[in-house]
Amino acid sequence: MDSQNMSYNAGQAKGQAQEKASNMMDKAGNAAQSAKESMQQTGQQMKEKAQGAADSVKNASGMN
């Protein structure tokens, strides 16, 4: 194998490694984004439940 061929192969390997790393970063980013969205949804649901509970207490105690 001559040196030109070796450096070409090294370049190919480097390119593939960079592409793999980039794909992994994209996947991690997507996972983080969907985790964030589900946290926001959960927070919203908890807020609504808390509001509902507060309203129930007000109704039960005749504060409304």
N, C-alpha and C positions, 0 to 999 in steps of 0.2 A: 504494500500500500504506500503510495507516495504522499508527501506532506500536504499537497493541495487537496487530495481526497480526504485526508484526516481532518483538516480544518473545516472542510465542507460538512463532514459528519458531526463534528463538534458543534458547528453552527446549527445544524438541524436539531440536535439534541437540546441545545439551549433554547431554541425556538419552541420546541414541544414543552419543555419544562415551564417556560414563561406562560404559554397558553394554558397549561394545566393549572398553574398558580392563579391565573386570572379567572378561570372558571370556578375554582374553589372560592375565591373572594366573592364572585357573583353569588354563588350559592349561599355563602355565609351572610352576605348582605340581604338576600331574599329571606332567609330564615329570621334574621334580626327584624326585618320589616314586618313579617307576618306575626312574630311574637309581639312586637309593639302594637300592632293592630288588635290582636286578641286581648292584650292587656287593656287597651282603651275600651274595647267592648265590655270586658268584665267590669271595668270601673264604671262605665255608664249604667250597666245593669244593677250594680251595687247601689249606685246613687238613686236609681229609680225605686229599688226595694226599700232603701232607707226613707225616701220621701213617702212611699206608701205606708210604711210602718208609722212614721210621724203623723200622717193624716189619720190613721186608724186610732192612734192614741188620742189625738185631738177630738175625733168623733166620739170615742168611748167616754172621754171625760167631759164632754159637752162644751169644749172650748170653741167649736165652730158655730 
